[in-house]
Amino acid sequence: MQVRGFENTGNRSPVKPKKNDLSTQRNIAKIGMALSMGTLVYTGFRGKEAATLHIGAGLALVGFSFWHYRLYQPKTTNRGSRR
């Protein structure tokens, strides 16, 4: 009988999922973009008292967007020049 979360080799140690899985990183990047965009919109209506937080949220949005972009790029190999 195979139990979910255990290997099928007879070893009873649980299989641990990878922490840096690509789909997990993509989800974290999307959540970060949504939170930073929400903060950016909220602080945009607050006036001068939220200017520092507004700038920080804008920089965070740019950072999360670049990270999200890089996560969807195909992996390339360096095989030399093609002619």
PDB file of N, CA, C and O in Angstrom, chain B, residues numbered from 101:
ATOM      1  N   MET B 101       0.837  -1.177   0.000  1.00  0.00           N
ATOM      2  CA  MET B 101       0.000   0.000   0.000  1.00  0.00           C
ATOM      3  C   MET B 101       0.882   1.241   0.000  1.00  0.00           C
ATOM      4  O   MET B 101       1.806   1.347   0.806  1.00  0.00           O
ATOM      5  N   GLN B 102       0.602   2.176  -0.896  1.00  0.00           N
ATOM      6  CA  GLN B 102       1.379   3.406  -0.958  1.00  0.00           C
ATOM      7  C   GLN B 102       0.651   4.501  -0.194  1.00  0.00           C
ATOM      8  O   GLN B 102      -0.532   4.759  -0.416  1.00  0.00           O
ATOM      9  N   VAL B 103       1.382   5.136   0.705  1.00  0.00           N
ATOM     10  CA  VAL B 103       0.821   6.210   1.509  1.00  0.00           C
ATOM     11  C   VAL B 103       1.310   7.529   0.941  1.00  0.00           C
ATOM     12  O   VAL B 103       2.492   7.693   0.639  1.00  0.00           O
ATOM     13  N   ARG B 104       0.392   8.458   0.802  1.00  0.00           N
ATOM     14  CA  ARG B 104       0.752   9.759   0.258  1.00  0.00           C
ATOM     15  C   ARG B 104       1.771  10.447   1.160  1.00  0.00           C
ATOM     16  O   ARG B 104       1.581  10.525   2.374  1.00  0.00           O
ATOM     17  N   GLY B 105       2.852  10.946   0.562  1.00  0.00           N
ATOM     18  CA  GLY B 105       3.890  11.634   1.320  1.00  0.00           C
ATOM     19  C   GLY B 105       5.064  10.747   1.672  1.00  0.00           C
ATOM     20  O   GLY B 105       6.036  11.218   2.262  1.00  0.00           O
ATOM     21  N   PHE B 106       4.997   9.468   1.323  1.00  0.00           N
ATOM     22  CA  PHE B 106       6.094   8.548   1.594  1.00  0.00           C
ATOM     23  C   PHE B 106       6.579   7.944   0.294  1.00  0.00           C
ATOM     24  O   PHE B 106       5.800   7.737  -0.637  1.00  0.00           O
ATOM     25  N   GLU B 107       7.865   7.663   0.233  1.00  0.00           N
ATOM     26  CA  GLU B 107       8.423   7.057  -0.968  1.00  0.00           C
ATOM     27  C   GLU B 107       7.932   5.621  -1.109  1.00  0.00           C
ATOM     28  O   GLU B 107       7.536   4.994  -0.126  1.00  0.00           O
ATOM     29  N   ASN B 108       7.960   5.114  -2.310  1.00  0.00           N
ATOM     30  CA  ASN B 108       7.495   3.773  -2.594  1.00  0.00           C
ATOM     31  C   ASN B 108       8.607   2.732  -2.411  1.00  0.00           C
ATOM     32  O   ASN B 108       8.401   1.568  -2.754  1.00  0.00           O
ATOM     33  N   THR B 109       9.755   3.104  -1.892  1.00  0.00           N
ATOM     34  CA  THR B 109      10.895   2.195  -1.785  1.00  0.00           C
ATOM     35  C   THR B 109      10.903   1.412  -0.485  1.00  0.00           C
ATOM     36  O   THR B 109      11.860   0.683  -0.224  1.00  0.00           O
ATOM     37  N   GLY B 110       9.886   1.535   0.327  1.00  0.00           N
ATOM     38  CA  GLY B 110       9.869   0.854   1.613  1.00  0.00           C
ATOM     39  C   GLY B 110      10.425   1.724   2.722  1.00  0.00           C
ATOM     40  O   GLY B 110      10.250   1.415   3.900  1.00  0.00           O
ATOM     41  N   ASN B 111      11.083   2.794   2.364  1.00  0.00           N
ATOM     42  CA  ASN B 111      11.591   3.741   3.351  1.00  0.00           C
ATOM     43  C   ASN B 111      10.416   4.548   3.884  1.00  0.00           C
ATOM     44  O   ASN B 111       9.648   5.103   3.098  1.00  0.00           O
ATOM     45  N   ARG B 112      10.261   4.624   5.176  1.00  0.00           N
ATOM     46  CA  ARG B 112       9.105   5.284   5.763  1.00  0.00           C
ATOM     47  C   ARG B 112       9.355   6.758   6.079  1.00  0.00           C
ATOM     48  O   ARG B 112       8.554   7.371   6.785  1.00  0.00           O
ATOM     49  N   SER B 113      10.433   7.337   5.580  1.00  0.00           N
ATOM     50  CA  SER B 113      10.677   8.757   5.818  1.00  0.00           C
ATOM     51  C   SER B 113       9.821   9.583   4.867  1.00  0.00           C
ATOM     52  O   SER B 113       9.701   9.234   3.693  1.00  0.00           O
ATOM     53  N   PRO B 114       9.225  10.670   5.346  1.00  0.00           N
ATOM     54  CA  PRO B 114       8.376  11.482   4.468  1.00  0.00           C
ATOM     55  C   PRO B 114       9.189  12.202   3.410  1.00  0.00           C
ATOM     56  O   PRO B 114      10.328  12.601   3.647  1.00  0.00           O
ATOM     57  N   VAL B 115       8.593  12.361   2.246  1.00  0.00           N
ATOM     58  CA  VAL B 115       9.227  13.072   1.147  1.00  0.00           C
ATOM     59  C   VAL B 115       8.967  14.554   1.363  1.00  0.00           C
ATOM     60  O   VAL B 115       7.815  14.976   1.474  1.00  0.00           O
ATOM     61  N   LYS B 116      10.031  15.344   1.422  1.00  0.00           N
ATOM     62  CA  LYS B 116       9.884  16.778   1.645  1.00  0.00           C
ATOM     63  C   LYS B 116       9.835  17.495   0.299  1.00  0.00           C
ATOM     64  O   LYS B 116      10.674  17.244  -0.566  1.00  0.00           O
ATOM     65  N   PRO B 117       8.853  18.389   0.113  1.00  0.00           N
ATOM     66  CA  PRO B 117       8.812  19.141  -1.139  1.00  0.00           C
ATOM     67  C   PRO B 117       9.942  20.165  -1.180  1.00  0.00           C
ATOM     68  O   PRO B 117      10.417  20.627  -0.142  1.00  0.00           O
ATOM     69  N   LYS B 118      10.361  20.511  -2.389  1.00  0.00           N
ATOM     70  CA  LYS B 118      11.417  21.499  -2.551  1.00  0.00           C
ATOM     71  C   LYS B 118      10.891  22.879  -2.165  1.00  0.00           C
ATOM     72  O   LYS B 118       9.795  23.272  -2.565  1.00  0.00           O
ATOM     73  N   LYS B 119      11.677  23.601  -1.392  1.00  0.00           N
ATOM     74  CA  LYS B 119      11.243  24.922  -0.955  1.00  0.00           C
ATOM     75  C   LYS B 119      11.350  25.949  -2.068  1.00  0.00           C
ATOM     76  O   LYS B 119      10.552  26.885  -2.108  1.00  0.00           O
ATOM     77  N   ASN B 120      12.295  25.807  -2.959  1.00  0.00           N
ATOM     78  CA  ASN B 120      12.503  26.784  -4.020  1.00  0.00           C
ATOM     79  C   ASN B 120      11.962  26.284  -5.349  1.00  0.00           C
ATOM     80  O   ASN B 120      12.567  26.505  -6.398  1.00  0.00           O
ATOM     81  N   ASP B 121      10.838  25.618  -5.300  1.00  0.00           N
ATOM     82  CA  ASP B 121      10.202  25.134  -6.510  1.00  0.00           C
ATOM     83  C   ASP B 121       9.826  26.325  -7.391  1.00  0.00           C
ATOM     84  O   ASP B 121       9.450  27.379  -6.878  1.00  0.00           O
ATOM     85  N   LEU B 122       9.925  26.166  -8.693  1.00  0.00           N
ATOM     86  CA  LEU B 122       9.666  27.255  -9.623  1.00  0.00           C
ATOM     87  C   LEU B 122       8.243  27.787  -9.500  1.00  0.00           C
ATOM     88  O   LEU B 122       8.037  29.000  -9.528  1.00  0.00           O
ATOM     89  N   SER B 123       7.273  26.911  -9.365  1.00  0.00           N
ATOM     90  CA  SER B 123       5.891  27.381  -9.238  1.00  0.00           C
ATOM     91  C   SER B 123       5.683  28.136  -7.927  1.00  0.00           C
ATOM     92  O   SER B 123       4.889  29.075  -7.879  1.00  0.00           O
ATOM     93  N   THR B 124       6.380  27.742  -6.871  1.00  0.00           N
ATOM     94  CA  THR B 124       6.284  28.460  -5.604  1.00  0.00           C
ATOM     95  C   THR B 124       6.873  29.853  -5.741  1.00  0.00           C
ATOM     96  O   THR B 124       6.299  30.822  -5.245  1.00  0.00           O
ATOM     97  N   GLN B 125       8.010  29.961  -6.406  1.00  0.00           N
ATOM     98  CA  GLN B 125       8.624  31.271  -6.632  1.00  0.00           C
ATOM     99  C   GLN B 125       7.739  32.162  -7.489  1.00  0.00           C
ATOM    100  O   GLN B 125       7.648  33.365  -7.249  1.00  0.00           O
ATOM    101  N   ARG B 126       7.088  31.576  -8.485  1.00  0.00           N
ATOM    102  CA  ARG B 126       6.186  32.359  -9.326  1.00  0.00           C
ATOM    103  C   ARG B 126       5.004  32.882  -8.518  1.00  0.00           C
ATOM    104  O   ARG B 126       4.593  34.031  -8.681  1.00  0.00           O
ATOM    105  N   ASN B 127       4.459  32.031  -7.644  1.00  0.00           N
ATOM    106  CA  ASN B 127       3.343  32.468  -6.810  1.00  0.00           C
ATOM    107  C   ASN B 127       3.759  33.565  -5.844  1.00  0.00           C
ATOM    108  O   ASN B 127       3.005  34.514  -5.630  1.00  0.00           O
ATOM    109  N   ILE B 128       4.933  33.452  -5.262  1.00  0.00           N
ATOM    110  CA  ILE B 128       5.422  34.478  -4.340  1.00  0.00           C
ATOM    111  C   ILE B 128       5.613  35.796  -5.081  1.00  0.00           C
ATOM    112  O   ILE B 128       5.279  36.857  -4.554  1.00  0.00           O
ATOM    113  N   ALA B 129       6.144  35.738  -6.294  1.00  0.00           N
ATOM    114  CA  ALA B 129       6.336  36.957  -7.083  1.00  0.00           C
ATOM    115  C   ALA B 129       5.001  37.614  -7.417  1.00  0.00           C
ATOM    116  O   ALA B 129       4.887  38.838  -7.366  1.00  0.00           O
ATOM    117  N   LYS B 130       3.986  36.815  -7.758  1.00  0.00           N
ATOM    118  CA  LYS B 130       2.669  37.367  -8.069  1.00  0.00           C
ATOM    119  C   LYS B 130       2.026  37.996  -6.842  1.00  0.00           C
ATOM    120  O   LYS B 130       1.421  39.064  -6.933  1.00  0.00           O
ATOM    121  N   ILE B 131       2.156  37.341  -5.705  1.00  0.00           N
ATOM    122  CA  ILE B 131       1.595  37.887  -4.464  1.00  0.00           C
ATOM    123  C   ILE B 131       2.314  39.189  -4.104  1.00  0.00           C
ATOM    124  O   ILE B 131       1.675  40.156  -3.691  1.00  0.00           O
ATOM    125  N   GLY B 132       3.624  39.215  -4.256  1.00  0.00           N
ATOM    126  CA  GLY B 132       4.388  40.430  -3.976  1.00  0.00           C
ATOM    127  C   GLY B 132       3.990  41.578  -4.883  1.00  0.00           C
ATOM    128  O   GLY B 132       3.884  42.721  -4.437  1.00  0.00           O
ATOM    129  N   MET B 133       3.767  41.275  -6.167  1.00  0.00           N
ATOM    130  CA  MET B 133       3.333  42.325  -7.087  1.00  0.00           C
ATOM    131  C   MET B 133       1.962  42.859  -6.698  1.00  0.00           C
ATOM    132  O   MET B 133       1.733  44.068  -6.733  1.00  0.00           O
ATOM    133  N   ALA B 134       1.053  41.968  -6.330  1.00  0.00           N
ATOM    134  CA  ALA B 134      -0.296  42.403  -5.954  1.00  0.00           C
ATOM    135  C   ALA B 134      -0.274  43.257  -4.686  1.00  0.00           C
ATOM    136  O   ALA B 134      -0.947  44.285  -4.614  1.00  0.00           O
ATOM    137  N   LEU B 135       0.502  42.831  -3.687  1.00  0.00           N
ATOM    138  CA  LEU B 135       0.573  43.600  -2.445  1.00  0.00           C
ATOM    139  C   LEU B 135       1.237  44.958  -2.652  1.00  0.00           C
ATOM    140  O   LEU B 135       0.771  45.966  -2.123  1.00  0.00           O
ATOM    141  N   SER B 136       2.314  44.985  -3.413  1.00  0.00           N
ATOM    142  CA  SER B 136       2.984  46.259  -3.642  1.00  0.00           C
ATOM    143  C   SER B 136       2.130  47.195  -4.493  1.00  0.00           C
ATOM    144  O   SER B 136       2.153  48.407  -4.282  1.00  0.00           O
ATOM    145  N   MET B 137       1.373  46.648  -5.456  1.00  0.00           N
ATOM    146  CA  MET B 137       0.492  47.488  -6.252  1.00  0.00           C
ATOM    147  C   MET B 137      -0.658  48.038  -5.403  1.00  0.00           C
ATOM    148  O   MET B 137      -1.037  49.201  -5.543  1.00  0.00           O
ATOM    149  N   GLY B 138      -1.202  47.206  -4.535  1.00  0.00           N
ATOM    150  CA  GLY B 138      -2.253  47.678  -3.637  1.00  0.00           C
ATOM    151  C   GLY B 138      -1.754  48.772  -2.712  1.00  0.00           C
ATOM    152  O   GLY B 138      -2.454  49.757  -2.477  1.00  0.00           O
ATOM    153  N   THR B 139      -0.546  48.605  -2.184  1.00  0.00           N
ATOM    154  CA  THR B 139       0.052  49.627  -1.328  1.00  0.00           C
ATOM    155  C   THR B 139       0.308  50.894  -2.117  1.00  0.00           C
ATOM    156  O   THR B 139       0.111  51.996  -1.605  1.00  0.00           O
ATOM    157  N   LEU B 140       0.743  50.751  -3.355  1.00  0.00           N
ATOM    158  CA  LEU B 140       1.013  51.898  -4.211  1.00  0.00           C
ATOM    159  C   LEU B 140      -0.262  52.699  -4.472  1.00  0.00           C
ATOM    160  O   LEU B 140      -0.247  53.928  -4.412  1.00  0.00           O
ATOM    161  N   VAL B 141      -1.351  52.010  -4.759  1.00  0.00           N
ATOM    162  CA  VAL B 141      -2.628  52.690  -5.009  1.00  0.00           C
ATOM    163  C   VAL B 141      -3.125  53.364  -3.729  1.00  0.00           C
ATOM    164  O   VAL B 141      -3.562  54.514  -3.764  1.00  0.00           O
ATOM    165  N   TYR B 142      -3.059  52.659  -2.610  1.00  0.00           N
ATOM    166  CA  TYR B 142      -3.542  53.201  -1.343  1.00  0.00           C
ATOM    167  C   TYR B 142      -2.758  54.445  -0.933  1.00  0.00           C
ATOM    168  O   TYR B 142      -3.348  55.449  -0.535  1.00  0.00           O
ATOM    169  N   THR B 143      -1.437  54.381  -1.029  1.00  0.00           N
ATOM    170  CA  THR B 143      -0.623  55.522  -0.615  1.00  0.00           C
ATOM    171  C   THR B 143      -0.712  56.666  -1.618  1.00  0.00           C
ATOM    172  O   THR B 143      -0.390  57.804  -1.277  1.00  0.00           O
ATOM    173  N   GLY B 144      -1.138  56.392  -2.834  1.00  0.00           N
ATOM    174  CA  GLY B 144      -1.325  57.457  -3.819  1.00  0.00           C
ATOM    175  C   GLY B 144      -2.447  58.396  -3.440  1.00  0.00           C
ATOM    176  O   GLY B 144      -2.436  59.561  -3.836  1.00  0.00           O
ATOM    177  N   PHE B 145      -3.414  57.916  -2.682  1.00  0.00           N
ATOM    178  CA  PHE B 145      -4.530  58.751  -2.240  1.00  0.00           C
ATOM    179  C   PHE B 145      -4.288  59.417  -0.891  1.00  0.00           C
ATOM    180  O   PHE B 145      -5.100  60.235  -0.459  1.00  0.00           O
ATOM    181  N   ARG B 146      -3.201  59.089  -0.224  1.00  0.00           N
ATOM    182  CA  ARG B 146      -2.969  59.580   1.127  1.00  0.00           C
ATOM    183  C   ARG B 146      -2.261  60.926   1.184  1.00  0.00           C
ATOM    184  O   ARG B 146      -2.240  61.549   2.246  1.00  0.00           O
ATOM    185  N   GLY B 147      -1.701  61.381   0.125  1.00  0.00           N
ATOM    186  CA  GLY B 147      -1.055  62.689   0.123  1.00  0.00           C
ATOM    187  C   GLY B 147       0.401  62.618   0.538  1.00  0.00           C
ATOM    188  O   GLY B 147       1.049  61.580   0.400  1.00  0.00           O
ATOM    189  N   LYS B 148       0.905  63.722   1.043  1.00  0.00           N
ATOM    190  CA  LYS B 148       2.332  63.840   1.333  1.00  0.00           C
ATOM    191  C   LYS B 148       2.774  63.009   2.527  1.00  0.00           C
ATOM    192  O   LYS B 148       3.953  62.672   2.628  1.00  0.00           O
ATOM    193  N   GLU B 149       1.867  62.668   3.432  1.00  0.00           N
ATOM    194  CA  GLU B 149       2.271  61.900   4.616  1.00  0.00           C
ATOM    195  C   GLU B 149       2.708  60.477   4.268  1.00  0.00           C
ATOM    196  O   GLU B 149       3.394  59.837   5.065  1.00  0.00           O
ATOM    197  N   ALA B 150       2.331  59.976   3.110  1.00  0.00           N
ATOM    198  CA  ALA B 150       2.681  58.611   2.709  1.00  0.00           C
ATOM    199  C   ALA B 150       3.666  58.587   1.551  1.00  0.00           C
ATOM    200  O   ALA B 150       3.779  57.574   0.862  1.00  0.00           O
ATOM    201  N   ALA B 151       4.370  59.670   1.326  1.00  0.00           N
ATOM    202  CA  ALA B 151       5.247  59.766   0.154  1.00  0.00           C
ATOM    203  C   ALA B 151       6.376  58.742   0.197  1.00  0.00           C
ATOM    204  O   ALA B 151       6.694  58.126  -0.820  1.00  0.00           O
ATOM    205  N   THR B 152       6.981  58.558   1.364  1.00  0.00           N
ATOM    206  CA  THR B 152       8.088  57.608   1.469  1.00  0.00           C
ATOM    207  C   THR B 152       7.612  56.182   1.223  1.00  0.00           C
ATOM    208  O   THR B 152       8.260  55.417   0.509  1.00  0.00           O
ATOM    209  N   LEU B 153       6.479  55.832   1.818  1.00  0.00           N
ATOM    210  CA  LEU B 153       5.925  54.491   1.609  1.00  0.00           C
ATOM    211  C   LEU B 153       5.503  54.300   0.156  1.00  0.00           C
ATOM    212  O   LEU B 153       5.621  53.199  -0.382  1.00  0.00           O
ATOM    213  N   HIS B 154       5.016  55.351  -0.478  1.00  0.00           N
ATOM    214  CA  HIS B 154       4.602  55.283  -1.875  1.00  0.00           C
ATOM    215  C   HIS B 154       5.805  54.989  -2.777  1.00  0.00           C
ATOM    216  O   HIS B 154       5.717  54.166  -3.688  1.00  0.00           O
ATOM    217  N   ILE B 155       6.914  55.657  -2.521  1.00  0.00           N
ATOM    218  CA  ILE B 155       8.122  55.427  -3.311  1.00  0.00           C
ATOM    219  C   ILE B 155       8.648  54.014  -3.074  1.00  0.00           C
ATOM    220  O   ILE B 155       9.064  53.341  -4.018  1.00  0.00           O
ATOM    221  N   GLY B 156       8.633  53.563  -1.825  1.00  0.00           N
ATOM    222  CA  GLY B 156       9.077  52.202  -1.511  1.00  0.00           C
ATOM    223  C   GLY B 156       8.212  51.148  -2.174  1.00  0.00           C
ATOM    224  O   GLY B 156       8.719  50.143  -2.672  1.00  0.00           O
ATOM    225  N   ALA B 157       6.901  51.377  -2.181  1.00  0.00           N
ATOM    226  CA  ALA B 157       5.994  50.425  -2.830  1.00  0.00           C
ATOM    227  C   ALA B 157       6.221  50.396  -4.337  1.00  0.00           C
ATOM    228  O   ALA B 157       6.112  49.339  -4.959  1.00  0.00           O
ATOM    229  N   GLY B 158       6.536  51.544  -4.928  1.00  0.00           N
ATOM    230  CA  GLY B 158       6.829  51.589  -6.359  1.00  0.00           C
ATOM    231  C   GLY B 158       8.092  50.819  -6.699  1.00  0.00           C
ATOM    232  O   GLY B 158       8.139  50.088  -7.688  1.00  0.00           O
ATOM    233  N   LEU B 159       9.123  50.989  -5.867  1.00  0.00           N
ATOM    234  CA  LEU B 159      10.360  50.242  -6.087  1.00  0.00           C
ATOM    235  C   LEU B 159      10.145  48.740  -5.891  1.00  0.00           C
ATOM    236  O   LEU B 159      10.700  47.926  -6.629  1.00  0.00           O
ATOM    237  N   ALA B 160       9.341  48.382  -4.898  1.00  0.00           N
ATOM    238  CA  ALA B 160       9.037  46.967  -4.677  1.00  0.00           C
ATOM    239  C   ALA B 160       8.282  46.380  -5.862  1.00  0.00           C
ATOM    240  O   ALA B 160       8.537  45.242  -6.256  1.00  0.00           O
ATOM    241  N   LEU B 161       7.358  47.143  -6.434  1.00  0.00           N
ATOM    242  CA  LEU B 161       6.612  46.671  -7.600  1.00  0.00           C
ATOM    243  C   LEU B 161       7.546  46.433  -8.782  1.00  0.00           C
ATOM    244  O   LEU B 161       7.405  45.438  -9.493  1.00  0.00           O
ATOM    245  N   VAL B 162       8.491  47.329  -8.995  1.00  0.00           N
ATOM    246  CA  VAL B 162       9.459  47.150 -10.074  1.00  0.00           C
ATOM    247  C   VAL B 162      10.306  45.901  -9.821  1.00  0.00           C
ATOM    248  O   VAL B 162      10.556  45.123 -10.741  1.00  0.00           O
ATOM    249  N   GLY B 163      10.743  45.710  -8.581  1.00  0.00           N
ATOM    250  CA  GLY B 163      11.554  44.539  -8.248  1.00  0.00           C
ATOM    251  C   GLY B 163      10.799  43.238  -8.424  1.00  0.00           C
ATOM    252  O   GLY B 163      11.318  42.295  -9.021  1.00  0.00           O
ATOM    253  N   PHE B 164       9.574  43.175  -7.911  1.00  0.00           N
ATOM    254  CA  PHE B 164       8.772  41.961  -8.065  1.00  0.00           C
ATOM    255  C   PHE B 164       8.429  41.703  -9.528  1.00  0.00           C
ATOM    256  O   PHE B 164       8.377  40.550  -9.955  1.00  0.00           O
ATOM    257  N   SER B 165       8.195  42.759 -10.296  1.00  0.00           N
ATOM    258  CA  SER B 165       7.885  42.589 -11.718  1.00  0.00           C
ATOM    259  C   SER B 165       9.079  42.026 -12.480  1.00  0.00           C
ATOM    260  O   SER B 165       8.916  41.155 -13.335  1.00  0.00           O
ATOM    261  N   PHE B 166      10.279  42.518 -12.173  1.00  0.00           N
ATOM    262  CA  PHE B 166      11.472  41.999 -12.844  1.00  0.00           C
ATOM    263  C   PHE B 166      11.710  40.543 -12.460  1.00  0.00           C
ATOM    264  O   PHE B 166      12.053  39.724 -13.312  1.00  0.00           O
ATOM    265  N   TRP B 167      11.528  40.217 -11.178  1.00  0.00           N
ATOM    266  CA  TRP B 167      11.693  38.842 -10.722  1.00  0.00           C
ATOM    267  C   TRP B 167      10.687  37.931 -11.432  1.00  0.00           C
ATOM    268  O   TRP B 167      11.041  36.844 -11.887  1.00  0.00           O
ATOM    269  N   HIS B 168       9.432  38.383 -11.521  1.00  0.00           N
ATOM    270  CA  HIS B 168       8.387  37.618 -12.195  1.00  0.00           C
ATOM    271  C   HIS B 168       8.741  37.407 -13.660  1.00  0.00           C
ATOM    272  O   HIS B 168       8.547  36.313 -14.192  1.00  0.00           O
ATOM    273  N   TYR B 169       9.255  38.436 -14.316  1.00  0.00           N
ATOM    274  CA  TYR B 169       9.674  38.330 -15.707  1.00  0.00           C
ATOM    275  C   TYR B 169      10.782  37.291 -15.867  1.00  0.00           C
ATOM    276  O   TYR B 169      10.739  36.480 -16.791  1.00  0.00           O
ATOM    277  N   ARG B 170      11.772  37.309 -14.975  1.00  0.00           N
ATOM    278  CA  ARG B 170      12.904  36.379 -15.058  1.00  0.00           C
ATOM    279  C   ARG B 170      12.477  34.936 -14.797  1.00  0.00           C
ATOM    280  O   ARG B 170      13.084  34.008 -15.332  1.00  0.00           O
ATOM    281  N   LEU B 171      11.451  34.739 -13.990  1.00  0.00           N
ATOM    282  CA  LEU B 171      10.997  33.376 -13.698  1.00  0.00           C
ATOM    283  C   LEU B 171      10.327  32.715 -14.896  1.00  0.00           C
ATOM    284  O   LEU B 171      10.247  31.488 -14.951  1.00  0.00           O
ATOM    285  N   TYR B 172       9.849  33.491 -15.845  1.00  0.00           N
ATOM    286  CA  TYR B 172       9.176  32.938 -17.011  1.00  0.00           C
ATOM    287  C   TYR B 172      10.069  32.874 -18.245  1.00  0.00           C
ATOM    288  O   TYR B 172       9.588  32.519 -19.321  1.00  0.00           O
ATOM    289  N   GLN B 173      11.343  33.203 -18.124  1.00  0.00           N
ATOM    290  CA  GLN B 173      12.260  33.115 -19.247  1.00  0.00           C
ATOM    291  C   GLN B 173      12.768  31.684 -19.387  1.00  0.00           C
ATOM    292  O   GLN B 173      13.020  31.019 -18.382  1.00  0.00           O
ATOM    293  N   PRO B 174      12.924  31.197 -20.628  1.00  0.00           N
ATOM    294  CA  PRO B 174      13.439  29.836 -20.803  1.00  0.00           C
ATOM    295  C   PRO B 174      14.899  29.748 -20.381  1.00  0.00           C
ATOM    296  O   PRO B 174      15.660  30.706 -20.518  1.00  0.00           O
ATOM    297  N   LYS B 175      15.270  28.595 -19.873  1.00  0.00           N
ATOM    298  CA  LYS B 175      16.664  28.364 -19.517  1.00  0.00           C
ATOM    299  C   LYS B 175      17.468  28.185 -20.792  1.00  0.00           C
ATOM    300  O   LYS B 175      17.069  27.432 -21.681  1.00  0.00           O
ATOM    301  N   THR B 176      18.600  28.874 -20.886  1.00  0.00           N
ATOM    302  CA  THR B 176      19.437  28.782 -22.076  1.00  0.00           C
ATOM    303  C   THR B 176      20.741  28.091 -21.725  1.00  0.00           C
ATOM    304  O   THR B 176      21.207  28.145 -20.587  1.00  0.00           O
ATOM    305  N   THR B 177      21.312  27.452 -22.709  1.00  0.00           N
ATOM    306  CA  THR B 177      22.621  26.813 -22.532  1.00  0.00           C
ATOM    307  C   THR B 177      23.618  27.503 -23.428  1.00  0.00           C
ATOM    308  O   THR B 177      23.262  27.995 -24.498  1.00  0.00           O
ATOM    309  N   ASN B 178      24.836  27.541 -23.009  1.00  0.00           N
ATOM    310  CA  ASN B 178      25.893  28.169 -23.781  1.00  0.00           C
ATOM    311  C   ASN B 178      26.628  27.072 -24.568  1.00  0.00           C
ATOM    312  O   ASN B 178      27.532  26.417 -24.048  1.00  0.00           O
ATOM    313  N   ARG B 179      26.228  26.890 -25.813  1.00  0.00           N
ATOM    314  CA  ARG B 179      26.821  25.853 -26.655  1.00  0.00           C
ATOM    315  C   ARG B 179      27.757  26.446 -27.687  1.00  0.00           C
ATOM    316  O   ARG B 179      28.094  25.774 -28.662  1.00  0.00           O
ATOM    317  N   GLY B 180      28.174  27.643 -27.509  1.00  0.00           N
ATOM    318  CA  GLY B 180      29.040  28.273 -28.503  1.00  0.00           C
ATOM    319  C   GLY B 180      28.233  29.028 -29.530  1.00  0.00           C
ATOM    320  O   GLY B 180      27.012  29.133 -29.417  1.00  0.00           O
ATOM    321  N   SER B 181      28.901  29.544 -30.516  1.00  0.00           N
ATOM    322  CA  SER B 181      28.199  30.340 -31.530  1.00  0.00           C
ATOM    323  C   SER B 181      27.652  29.432 -32.618  1.00  0.00           C
ATOM    324  O   SER B 181      28.260  28.428 -32.988  1.00  0.00           O
ATOM    325  N   ARG B 182      26.493  29.816 -33.114  1.00  0.00           N
ATOM    326  CA  ARG B 182      25.881  29.082 -34.230  1.00  0.00           C
ATOM    327  C   ARG B 182      26.164  29.839 -35.509  1.00  0.00           C
ATOM    328  O   ARG B 182      26.036  31.062 -35.551  1.00  0.00           O
ATOM    329  N   ARG B 183      26.544  29.130 -36.539  1.00  0.00           N
ATOM    330  CA  ARG B 183      26.831  29.777 -37.812  1.00  0.00           C
ATOM    331  C   ARG B 183      26.027  29.173 -38.895  1.00  0.00           C
ATOM    332  O   ARG B 183      26.133  29.589 -40.049  1.00  0.00           O
TER     333      ARG B 183
END
